[in-house]
Amino acid sequence: MYGVPWGSYAIQGKVTDRATNELIPGIEVKFVYPPHLSFPPSESMTDNKGDFKLSNVVFLDSIPLIATDIDGEKNGLYRSDTIYVDYSKAQHIGGGDGWFQGEFVATADFKLEAVEPDE
């Protein structure tokens, strides 16, 4: 039998205000693949609890993840930020049979800086 074991990969986390630690809804979280891979971006919006999850992302050694406030002043104004996801700390959350190894989830939490409307 020929083949390579594989799994599915996801990134989940929270987005909070850096100063107050309050959860921020309505923030776009996006992973843009390097141009040579020709994959569309993976993106998600934080829910009303500030949580997000990107499913079926491609496993890369160091994944840049971008959080952007795209809803104007609705949830306050926040400066965009980029963090890097380390899959070496991903948790195996189950599944797997034969060549399929199951789902692995990495955690990435953002702390965004609030900005004034005129900045």
Backbone hydrogen bonds, N-H to C=O, Kabsch-Sander energy under -0.5 kcal/mol:
donor,donor_aa,acceptor,acceptor_aa,energy
6,W,99,W,-2.1
8,S,102,G,-2.2
10,A,104,F,-2.1
11,I,54,L,-2.4
12,Q,106,A,-2.6
13,G,52,F,-1.9
15,V,50,G,-1.9
16,T,110,F,-2.2
17,D,22,E,-2.7
18,R,112,L,-3.3
21,N,17,D,-2.5
24,I,15,V,-2.7
26,G,46,T,-1.8
28,E,68,T,-2.7
29,V,44,S,-3.2
30,K,66,I,-2.8
31,F,42,S,-3.0
32,V,30,K,-0.5
33,Y,31,F,-0.6
37,L,34,P,-2.2
38,S,34,P,-0.5
38,S,35,P,-0.9
42,S,31,F,-2.2
43,E,41,P,-0.5
44,S,29,V,-2.3
46,T,27,I,-2.1
47,D,51,D,-2.3
50,G,47,D,-2.2
52,F,13,G,-2.1
54,L,11,I,-3.3
55,S,53,K,-0.6
57,V,9,Y,-2.1
63,I,85,V,-1.7
65,L,83,I,-3.2
66,I,30,K,-3.1
67,A,81,D,-2.8
68,T,28,E,-2.9
70,I,26,G,-0.7
70,I,68,T,-0.9
74,K,71,D,-1.3
75,N,76,G,-0.6
76,G,73,E,-1.2
79,R,113,E,-2.8
81,D,67,A,-1.9
83,I,65,L,-2.4
85,V,63,I,-2.9
87,Y,61,D,-0.7
87,Y,85,V,-0.7
89,K,86,D,-1.4
90,A,87,Y,-1.5
91,Q,105,V,-3.0
93,I,91,Q,-0.7
93,I,103,E,-2.4
94,G,103,E,-0.6
97,D,100,F,-1.7
100,F,97,D,-1.6
101,Q,6,W,-4.0
101,Q,99,W,-0.5
103,E,94,G,-2.4
104,F,8,S,-2.8
105,V,91,Q,-2.7
106,A,10,A,-2.5
108,A,12,Q,-2.4
110,F,14,K,-2.7
112,L,16,T,-2.7
114,A,112,L,-0.5
115,V,77,L,-2.3
119,E,116,E,-2.0
